[in-house]
Amino acid sequence: MSARYKVLWAEVAERDLGEALSFIARENPGNARNLLNTIRQKTAGLELFPERGRIVPELHEQGISLYRELVIAPWRLQYRIADGEVLVLSFIDSRRNVEDLLLQRFLRTPQ
């Protein structure tokens, strides 16, 4: 049997998700529920296959390959794998300036 990873959410990632769901729910509560269900399904898969996500391209271009992501268009969920855990670090809209946001957030956050 494969090792299971514990999937944890950083406070900032929970806040990102909450803000996104609140924004979507104002216009269409059903879409917000569907997005949350999709996120739950995709993150549950990380328990067994945490490396299935791609390395974050914008960070990889800067020589940083520690972070991976799942794309749930137009959203991107970034995480890192360490010590039997998958730590979800952010949930952002890919239509924003992703490179600047991630570099600012991850380089400022102690690793």
N, CA and C atoms as a LAMMPS dump frame, in Angstrom:
ITEM: TIMESTEP
0
ITEM: NUMBER OF ATOMS
333
ITEM: BOX BOUNDS ff ff ff
-5.0000000000000000e+02 5.0000000000000000e+02
-5.0000000000000000e+02 5.0000000000000000e+02
-5.0000000000000000e+02 5.0000000000000000e+02
ITEM: ATOMS id mol type element x y z
1 1 1 N 0.842 -1.195 0
2 1 2 C 0 0 0
3 1 3 C 0.877 1.245 0
4 2 1 N 0.473 2.241 -0.742
5 2 2 C 1.223 3.49 -0.832
6 2 3 C 1.095 4.284 0.46
7 3 1 N 2.104 5.11 0.709
8 3 2 C 2.065 5.992 1.88
9 3 3 C 0.973 7.037 1.688
10 4 1 N 0.334 7.38 2.771
11 4 2 C -0.683 8.43 2.743
12 4 3 C -0.075 9.711 3.307
13 5 1 N -0.363 10.798 2.636
14 5 2 C 0.08 12.111 3.082
15 5 3 C -1.094 12.81 3.753
16 6 1 N -0.793 13.574 4.757
17 6 2 C -1.819 14.378 5.415
18 6 3 C -1.9 15.709 4.681
19 7 1 N -3.093 16.089 4.242
20 7 2 C -3.285 17.349 3.522
21 7 3 C -3.747 18.415 4.52
22 8 1 N -2.953 19.465 4.653
23 8 2 C -3.237 20.57 5.567
24 8 3 C -3.342 21.863 4.77
25 9 1 N -4.132 22.793 5.282
26 9 2 C -4.288 24.092 4.634
27 9 3 C -3.687 25.163 5.525
28 10 1 N -2.815 25.979 4.955
29 10 2 C -2.304 27.153 5.666
30 10 3 C -3.453 28.143 5.828
31 11 1 N -3.374 28.95 6.863
32 11 2 C -4.42 29.929 7.139
33 11 3 C -4.657 30.856 5.942
34 12 1 N -3.592 31.288 5.304
35 12 2 C -3.741 32.202 4.161
36 12 3 C -4.448 31.509 3
37 13 1 N -4.203 30.216 2.807
38 13 2 C -4.876 29.478 1.738
39 13 3 C -6.363 29.314 2.052
40 14 1 N -6.676 29.06 3.32
41 14 2 C -8.085 28.978 3.718
42 14 3 C -8.787 30.314 3.47
43 15 1 N -8.088 31.388 3.764
44 15 2 C -8.653 32.727 3.54
45 15 3 C -8.855 32.966 2.04
46 16 1 N -7.851 32.588 1.231
47 16 2 C -7.978 32.72 -0.227
48 16 3 C -9.235 32.001 -0.716
49 17 1 N -9.392 30.759 -0.269
50 17 2 C -10.525 29.948 -0.706
51 17 3 C -11.839 30.565 -0.239
52 18 1 N -11.9 30.982 1.002
53 18 2 C -13.118 31.589 1.526
54 18 3 C -13.521 32.823 0.752
55 19 1 N -12.549 33.66 0.426
56 19 2 C -12.84 34.878 -0.34
57 19 3 C -13.354 34.538 -1.734
58 20 1 N -12.725 33.536 -2.37
59 20 2 C -13.154 33.141 -3.712
60 20 3 C -14.578 32.585 -3.681
61 21 1 N -14.854 31.719 -2.727
62 21 2 C -16.187 31.126 -2.635
63 21 3 C -17.245 32.176 -2.318
64 22 1 N -16.931 33.113 -1.442
65 22 2 C -17.877 34.187 -1.118
66 22 3 C -18.186 35.035 -2.341
67 23 1 N -17.143 35.36 -3.1
68 23 2 C -17.314 36.169 -4.308
69 23 3 C -18.221 35.445 -5.311
70 24 1 N -17.948 34.169 -5.537
71 24 2 C -18.737 33.385 -6.5
72 24 3 C -20.168 33.213 -6.006
73 25 1 N -20.329 32.951 -4.703
74 25 2 C -21.656 32.689 -4.141
75 25 3 C -22.586 33.891 -4.242
76 26 1 N -22.037 35.097 -4.277
77 26 2 C -22.884 36.288 -4.417
78 26 3 C -23.692 36.243 -5.708
79 27 1 N -23.08 35.723 -6.75
80 27 2 C -23.753 35.64 -8.051
81 27 3 C -24.434 34.29 -8.261
82 28 1 N -23.781 33.22 -7.773
83 28 2 C -24.304 31.882 -8.053
84 28 3 C -23.86 30.899 -6.968
85 29 1 N -24.674 30.705 -5.947
86 29 2 C -24.317 29.79 -4.858
87 29 3 C -24.035 28.36 -5.331
88 30 1 N -24.734 27.934 -6.353
89 30 2 C -24.511 26.582 -6.893
90 30 3 C -23.11 26.417 -7.443
91 31 1 N -22.621 27.439 -8.138
92 31 2 C -21.256 27.38 -8.664
93 31 3 C -20.23 27.339 -7.535
94 32 1 N -20.488 28.067 -6.46
95 32 2 C -19.579 28.053 -5.312
96 32 3 C -19.534 26.657 -4.697
97 33 1 N -20.693 26.016 -4.545
98 33 2 C -20.734 24.646 -4.004
99 33 3 C -20.006 23.679 -4.916
100 34 1 N -20.217 23.816 -6.221
101 34 2 C -19.54 22.935 -7.182
102 34 3 C -18.032 23.103 -7.113
103 35 1 N -17.573 24.348 -7.008
104 35 2 C -16.138 24.593 -6.906
105 35 3 C -15.587 23.969 -5.635
106 36 1 N -16.268 24.133 -4.526
107 36 2 C -15.804 23.549 -3.273
108 36 3 C -15.74 22.028 -3.366
109 37 1 N -16.74 21.402 -3.969
110 37 2 C -16.717 19.946 -4.141
111 37 3 C -15.555 19.503 -5.015
112 38 1 N -15.292 20.24 -6.08
113 38 2 C -14.168 19.919 -6.966
114 38 3 C -12.846 20.031 -6.217
115 39 1 N -12.707 21.073 -5.438
116 39 2 C -11.476 21.274 -4.667
117 39 3 C -11.297 20.14 -3.663
118 40 1 N -12.352 19.75 -3.006
119 40 2 C -12.274 18.634 -2.048
120 40 3 C -11.819 17.354 -2.734
121 41 1 N -12.386 17.071 -3.903
122 41 2 C -12.01 15.865 -4.644
123 41 3 C -10.542 15.907 -5.055
124 42 1 N -10.132 17.03 -5.606
125 42 2 C -8.745 17.129 -6.092
126 42 3 C -7.744 17.077 -4.95
127 43 1 N -8.029 17.743 -3.847
128 43 2 C -7.072 17.735 -2.737
129 43 3 C -7.065 16.381 -2.034
130 44 1 N -8.182 15.675 -2.023
131 44 2 C -8.203 14.332 -1.438
132 44 3 C -7.256 13.411 -2.202
133 45 1 N -7.149 13.598 -3.503
134 45 2 C -6.237 12.797 -4.317
135 45 3 C -4.774 13.024 -3.975
136 46 1 N -4.478 14.155 -3.357
137 46 2 C -3.097 14.451 -2.972
138 46 3 C -2.624 13.563 -1.825
139 47 1 N -3.551 12.963 -1.081
140 47 2 C -3.181 12.078 0.018
141 47 3 C -2.318 10.917 -0.475
142 48 1 N -2.628 10.402 -1.656
143 48 2 C -1.874 9.274 -2.204
144 48 3 C -0.894 9.675 -3.297
145 49 1 N -1.212 10.731 -4.024
146 49 2 C -0.393 11.131 -5.17
147 49 3 C -0.043 12.616 -5.115
148 50 1 N 0.745 13.044 -4.154
149 50 2 C 1.028 14.47 -4.009
150 50 3 C 1.881 15.045 -5.141
151 51 1 N 2.611 14.213 -5.834
152 51 2 C 3.464 14.727 -6.912
153 51 3 C 2.735 14.831 -8.236
154 52 1 N 1.448 14.565 -8.24
155 52 2 C 0.702 14.642 -9.502
156 52 3 C 0.558 16.072 -9.992
157 53 1 N 0.62 17.026 -9.095
158 53 2 C 0.534 18.425 -9.503
159 53 3 C 1.82 18.862 -10.198
160 54 1 N 1.695 19.802 -11.078
161 54 2 C 2.877 20.299 -11.792
162 54 3 C 3.676 21.25 -10.906
163 55 1 N 4.956 21.38 -11.208
164 55 2 C 5.767 22.397 -10.545
165 55 3 C 5.269 23.747 -11.038
166 56 1 N 5.127 24.713 -10.135
167 56 2 C 4.58 26.027 -10.495
168 56 3 C 5.516 26.683 -11.523
169 57 1 N 5.045 26.877 -12.754
170 57 2 C 5.923 27.365 -13.831
171 57 3 C 6.614 28.692 -13.535
172 58 1 N 5.877 29.655 -12.988
173 58 2 C 6.458 30.978 -12.732
174 58 3 C 7.591 30.899 -11.716
175 59 1 N 7.474 30.018 -10.758
176 59 2 C 8.529 29.865 -9.759
177 59 3 C 9.68 29.028 -10.31
178 60 1 N 9.34 28.02 -11.096
179 60 2 C 10.374 27.181 -11.701
180 60 3 C 11.309 28.013 -12.577
181 61 1 N 10.737 29.003 -13.273
182 61 2 C 11.553 29.91 -14.096
183 61 3 C 12.547 30.691 -13.242
184 62 1 N 12.239 30.867 -11.966
185 62 2 C 13.124 31.579 -11.033
186 62 3 C 14.047 30.612 -10.289
187 63 1 N 14.037 29.332 -10.69
188 63 2 C 14.884 28.334 -10.06
189 63 3 C 14.296 27.73 -8.791
190 64 1 N 12.996 27.933 -8.568
191 64 2 C 12.336 27.424 -7.368
192 64 3 C 11.434 26.265 -7.788
193 65 1 N 11.778 25.055 -7.345
194 65 2 C 10.991 23.886 -7.751
195 65 3 C 10.344 23.17 -6.568
196 66 1 N 10.295 23.817 -5.453
197 66 2 C 9.748 23.245 -4.225
198 66 3 C 8.214 23.204 -4.224
199 67 1 N 7.586 24.033 -5.027
200 67 2 C 6.136 24.192 -4.984
201 67 3 C 5.47 23.553 -6.188
202 68 1 N 4.331 22.947 -5.931
203 68 2 C 3.537 22.319 -6.979
204 68 3 C 2.153 22.949 -6.971
205 69 1 N 1.379 22.63 -8.006
206 69 2 C 0.035 23.181 -8.054
207 69 3 C -0.906 22.282 -8.823
208 70 1 N -2.169 22.418 -8.461
209 70 2 C -3.267 21.837 -9.219
210 70 3 C -4.003 22.992 -9.871
211 71 1 N -4.381 22.811 -11.113
212 71 2 C -5.144 23.831 -11.822
213 71 3 C -6.603 23.394 -11.834
214 72 1 N -7.442 24.252 -11.318
215 72 2 C -8.886 24.074 -11.325
216 72 3 C -9.404 25.349 -11.978
217 73 1 N -9.291 25.39 -13.278
218 73 2 C -9.448 26.617 -14.057
219 73 3 C -10.681 27.413 -13.653
220 74 1 N -10.542 28.733 -13.478
221 74 2 C -9.343 29.549 -13.635
222 74 3 C -8.497 29.629 -12.363
223 75 1 N -8.753 28.756 -11.407
224 75 2 C -8.065 28.8 -10.119
225 75 3 C -6.829 27.922 -10.117
226 76 1 N -5.889 28.294 -9.275
227 76 2 C -4.661 27.516 -9.1
228 76 3 C -4.421 27.336 -7.601
229 77 1 N -4.2 26.09 -7.207
230 77 2 C -3.996 25.736 -5.816
231 77 3 C -2.537 25.299 -5.654
232 78 1 N -1.747 26.083 -4.936
233 78 2 C -0.324 25.798 -4.769
234 78 3 C -0.067 25.125 -3.431
235 79 1 N 0.876 24.187 -3.455
236 79 2 C 1.199 23.446 -2.245
237 79 3 C 2.654 23.005 -2.281
238 80 1 N 3.109 22.501 -1.127
239 80 2 C 4.422 21.889 -1.08
240 80 3 C 4.322 20.603 -0.28
241 81 1 N 5.212 19.699 -0.577
242 81 2 C 5.244 18.384 0.053
243 81 3 C 6.439 18.347 0.993
244 82 1 N 6.215 17.935 2.247
245 82 2 C 7.32 17.818 3.201
246 82 3 C 6.902 16.934 4.366
247 83 1 N 7.779 16.03 4.745
248 83 2 C 7.593 15.232 5.96
249 83 3 C 6.236 14.543 6.044
250 84 1 N 5.821 13.909 4.966
251 84 2 C 4.565 13.176 4.975
252 84 3 C 3.323 14.049 4.956
253 85 1 N 3.507 15.322 4.649
254 85 2 C 2.378 16.25 4.594
255 85 3 C 2.362 17.005 3.27
256 86 1 N 1.167 17.356 2.873
257 86 2 C 0.952 18.266 1.755
258 86 3 C 0.37 19.521 2.375
259 87 1 N 1.087 20.623 2.256
260 87 2 C 0.625 21.881 2.83
261 87 3 C 0.149 22.79 1.707
262 88 1 N -1.158 23.041 1.688
263 88 2 C -1.742 23.949 0.698
264 88 3 C -1.423 25.364 1.153
265 89 1 N -0.756 26.11 0.274
266 89 2 C -0.255 27.436 0.624
267 89 3 C -1.05 28.586 0.036
268 90 1 N -1.7 28.353 -1.09
269 90 2 C -2.492 29.433 -1.673
270 90 3 C -3.493 28.879 -2.669
271 91 1 N -4.533 29.654 -2.871
272 91 2 C -5.586 29.362 -3.84
273 91 3 C -5.88 30.683 -4.53
274 92 1 N -5.427 30.808 -5.766
275 92 2 C -5.506 32.109 -6.425
276 92 3 C -6.146 32.017 -7.813
277 93 1 N -6.641 33.138 -8.246
278 93 2 C -7.225 33.277 -9.573
279 93 3 C -6.08 33.459 -10.569
280 94 1 N -6.02 32.585 -11.554
281 94 2 C -4.912 32.631 -12.523
282 94 3 C -4.962 33.862 -13.423
283 95 1 N -6.039 34.618 -13.374
284 95 2 C -6.123 35.831 -14.189
285 95 3 C -5.401 37.01 -13.545
286 96 1 N -4.929 36.802 -12.31
287 96 2 C -4.149 37.835 -11.616
288 96 3 C -2.682 37.7 -12.017
289 97 1 N -1.85 38.623 -11.556
290 97 2 C -0.418 38.543 -11.819
291 97 3 C 0.175 37.487 -10.887
292 98 1 N 0.121 36.251 -11.338
293 98 2 C 0.471 35.097 -10.51
294 98 3 C 1.937 35.131 -10.083
295 99 1 N 2.829 35.443 -10.988
296 99 2 C 4.255 35.415 -10.656
297 99 3 C 4.593 36.361 -9.511
298 100 1 N 4.166 37.598 -9.608
299 100 2 C 4.466 38.556 -8.549
300 100 3 C 3.828 38.151 -7.225
301 101 1 N 2.581 37.714 -7.289
302 101 2 C 1.878 37.317 -6.08
303 101 3 C 2.577 36.149 -5.385
304 102 1 N 2.948 35.14 -6.15
305 102 2 C 3.591 33.968 -5.555
306 102 3 C 4.985 34.277 -5.034
307 103 1 N 5.756 34.999 -5.79
308 103 2 C 7.101 35.346 -5.322
309 103 3 C 7.021 36.162 -4.043
310 104 1 N 6.116 37.106 -4.009
311 104 2 C 5.958 37.935 -2.805
312 104 3 C 5.513 37.073 -1.615
313 105 1 N 4.535 36.232 -1.833
314 105 2 C 3.996 35.427 -0.744
315 105 3 C 4.976 34.355 -0.269
316 106 1 N 5.572 33.604 -1.182
317 106 2 C 6.416 32.487 -0.781
318 106 3 C 7.784 32.911 -0.317
319 107 1 N 8.308 34.001 -0.845
320 107 2 C 9.616 34.445 -0.396
321 107 3 C 9.526 35.158 0.94
322 108 1 N 8.347 35.675 1.26
323 108 2 C 8.146 36.353 2.54
324 108 3 C 7.807 35.343 3.637
325 109 1 N 7.218 34.204 3.271
326 109 2 C 6.803 33.198 4.229
327 109 3 C 7.988 32.341 4.636
328 110 1 N 8.265 32.164 5.935
329 110 2 C 9.357 31.279 6.36
330 110 3 C 9.068 29.841 5.925
331 111 1 N 10.091 29.187 5.45
332 111 2 C 9.922 27.804 4.979
333 111 3 C 10.495 26.858 5.973
